[in-house]
Amino acid sequence: NTIYKGETQVSYLAGEKVSMGTPGATRPDIVVKNLNGTFKAVEVKNYDLVNNLSALKTELKRQIGERVANLPSNFTQEIALVTKGRGYTAEFTKSVVKELQTFLFDTYGGTIPITVL
C-alpha cells in the first residue's frame, strides 16, 4: 500500500491487540499511527459501486460494527474507496460517499471519514 503507511493484518479483540486468527477478533486492512499517538484503522474497498453497492454496504456495516466493538479506545476508523480506472464521475462518487456515511452513521457513532482513491 503506497497511500497509507502503516501496519497490515493486525488483529484486535475487546480493545487489545491479539494474535492473528483469534476467534472473534477484527482485523482492519491498515493501521496507521497518528503523530499524536492515536491510531486510525483504514478499511480499503475496491468494489463496483454501480452493481455491488448493496454488498459493499452490508460488508462495511459488519466490519465497522466489529471494529467499534473491538478496537482500542484511541482508534478512529476510515474507509478508502478505490475507484481508479472505473470511470466514475466526481458527482457519482460524492453521492456514494454521502450514502455510505448516512448508512453507517449509527454503526460508527458519527460520520465516518471516506477517502476516494
Secondary structure, DSSP 8 states (H G I E B T S, - for coil): --SS-SEES-EEETTEEE-TT-TT-B--SEEEE-TTS-EEEEEEE---TTTSHHHHHHHHHHHHHHHHHHS-TTEEEEEEE--TTS---HHHHHHHHHHHHHHHHHHHTS---EEE-
